Amino acid sequence: MKNRREEFIEGLSYTLKDQKVIWCKLVEPDEFEGKLFWKLTILLDKKLAKAMEDCGMNVKETKDDPPRLIISAKKNCETKKGSLTAPSVLDESGEPLDGSLIGDGSICDVNVYSRYVMVGGREHCPMYLDSIVVKELVTNEVGGESPFE
């Protein structure tokens, strides 16, 4: 892949610190094409978005005016080996937190990992969700919609 970078280590866990998150599905999984997964979306600044794009990650723009740069981190609910547990969600003191409380605009440290994979004959680099530490909670309100729907 032309976008592979030597300094990017596949499968290594890393923390995206102090990220504003939106569209969190950390308790009730999301579904796409019959597959269930937990996910959240991270609002990116231009510098981080560029670095991620340079590694082949799927940075997108929202349909907002002005558009916002985002990337989704996901964790499958099941693999060929069986069911998985939801990503851990903690508050800053390390205590468990109900992931359904995390509303749009919450500030979190998001622990993720990535690796290059082939999908539909193309190589890309998805971001996999490991855990979340909520630093500033914005309480979730029912009815938030994705601009992609």
N, C-alpha and C positions, 0 to 999 in steps of 0.2 A: 504494500500500500504506500502510495506516495506521501501520505501524511504521517507515517510512523515516525516517532521521535525517539532517539536514543535515550534521552533522559527520562522518558515516560516508561515506568516499569509496570508491565501488565500484571494484574492480580494483586498488586500492592494496595493495601488499605490506606486511605488518606482522609483527612478531615477538611471539609470546606467550612472555615470558621465564619461566624457572624453573618450567615446568609439569610436573606428574607425569603420565606417560603410561602407558597400558595397551593391551592387545590390538593390538600393532603387527604389521602385515603389510606389511613394507617390502622384502622380497626375493621371497617367493612371494606373488603377488597373491591377494586375496580375490575372490569371485565372487558376484554377485547378479543374478538374472534374465538370465543369459547375458552380463553385462558384467563385465570384469575391472578391478580397481583396487587400488592400494596405499593403505593407510590406517593411521591410528593414532587412538586415542581419548584425549582429554585430560580429566583430572579437574579440575573447576572449583570455585572457591570461590563463595559466594553472590553476591558483588558482581560478579564477572566474568560469571557465569551470567546475572544480571539485565540487565547491559549488552548481552550478546549476544541475549537474548530480546527486548529493546527494539528491536533492529535487525532482528528477524524471523528470527534464526538458530534452528536446530532443537536446542535444549538438551533433553536427556532425563534421566530418572532411572533408575538401575539398580534391580533387584529386590532388592538387598542390604537388610539390616536393620542400621543405618538406610540408606536410599537415598542414593546419591551422584549429584551432578550431573555430567553428561558432555556432550561434543560430539565428533563425529568429523570428522576432516579427511581428505579423499581426493584422489587423483590418478588419473585414468583411465589405463589402459595403452594405449588406442588412441583416436584421434579419426577423423573422416572423412578427415583428411589423412594418416593413417598411425599407426605405432607411436610411443610416447613412451618416454623413459627413466625409470627409477625415481627417486624423490626422492633428492637427495644426502643422505648421512648422514655427519657429521663428528664427531670428538672436539673437545674444547675447544681443542686446539692447531691445528685446521684439517686434521688428517689424516683420510683416509677411514676409515670404520668399517663393519664388516659389520652391516647393519641387522637381521639375524636374531639378533644378540646382545642386542638391546634387550628387556629383560624388564619385566614389570609393576612400576611404581613407579620406573622410571628418571626422572631429572629432565632435562628438555630445554628448549632454546629452539626453538620451533616456528615456522617461517616459513610464513605462509599469506596468502591473499587471498580475498576474497569479492565476489560480485556478485549482484544480484537476478535471479532467473530464474522463468519460469512452468513449473509442472509440474502436470498434471492440472487446469488452470484456476485454480490458486492460485499466487500469487507468494510466494516464500520466498528465503532467503539462505543457500545452502550455503557451507561453508568448504572451500577447495581447498588441498591440501598442496603446498608448494614444496620445503622442505628442513628438516633437523633437525640441531641441534648438541647432542650428548649431553654433559651437564655432570656427571651422576652416574649411572654405569651400574649397573643391577641386571641381572645375567646372566639371560637367558631360560631358563626351564625348560619342557620339553615338557609339554603337557597343560593349559595354562591355558584355561579355557572362559569364554565370554561369558555373562552372566546373561540375555541375550536369547534364547539358544538353548534 
